[in-house]
Amino acid sequence: MNDGAAPIPMEPPCPRALEAYRKTRRGNFFRLPLEIRLKIYKYVVVYVHTPTTPAHVFPRQVKAGSCKFGWGRYNVDRSAQTPSNDADVLVPAEAPLMVTELQRTCREIHVDLATYPIFYEVSTFIFFEPVHMHVFLAAITPLRRSFIRSIKVLSDPDDMPSTATTPSWSKTHTGSRMN
């Protein structure tokens, strides 16, 4: 039964008709020039929480020797530990990063954000040990590494920056200073 709807064609449409369909199906957002889309992505990625505080990111290695990192702060869930496995079970303490959610929406956005990793450009990456910073930098691709603009190494968790403009310096194990 078709209930009055247009019949479904048995053969695929010709390439010209298919391209016209794709253009009309594609939303107005993707008709914008890439430069404008990148500005919108930057605004969404940076100002998701408040319009004055860019994202502070705390990269955390998923497990030792892994090239995978979790983002944000984590709490230890003691209730998930068992007598046979007393390893720390980490649960996110914050909502997932907007860039992660944004990349999952559609293929075009994923390609835009993979080609131009704005997340690395606008975020401040915070580490508590210089060795963790080196592991993180070695694990990410050269393209993503080239977009990083702000890294902080804190010697004390109480030095946590409250805003993006709060100066937060720390000494590394060799005595040099990083911001």
C-alpha positions, 0 to 999 in steps of 0.5 A: 500500500502506498497511501497516496505517497509518490512511488519509490523509483526502482532505479537510482536517479541520474547523476545530475538529479542526484547532485541536485537532490544532495544540494537541496538536502544539504542544509544552509550551514554547509553553503556558508564559506569554510572560513565562516563555518570555522568561526562558528565552530570556534565560538561553539568550542570555546564559549560553550560554558561561559562567553568569557572563559575558554575551555581548560582541558585536562588530558588524561591518558586512558591507560599507561602506554596508550595513545588515547586520552580522555578530556576533562576532570575525572572522579574515582568511583570507589563503588565500581571497584571489586575485590578482584580488581581494585584499579581506580574506575574513573568517571567524568566529573564534567559534561563531555566536551562540545567538540566531541559532541559536535564531531558526532553530528554529521560527516561534513562537520567531522571532516571540517574539524579533523582538517582544521583542529580548532579545539587544539587552537583555542583550548588551554591544555593543563598538566600537573607533570611535565612528563604527562605533557610530553606523553600527550604531545608525542601521542597527537598528530603533527597537524594537531600539535601545530594548532596548540597555542596554550599549555600550562604545567601546574606544580600544585592542583591548588594553582588551578586557573579560574579564568583564562586570564589568570596567570599560572606559572609553574616550575618544571623539574629542570627549573625552567618556567612554562605558561 
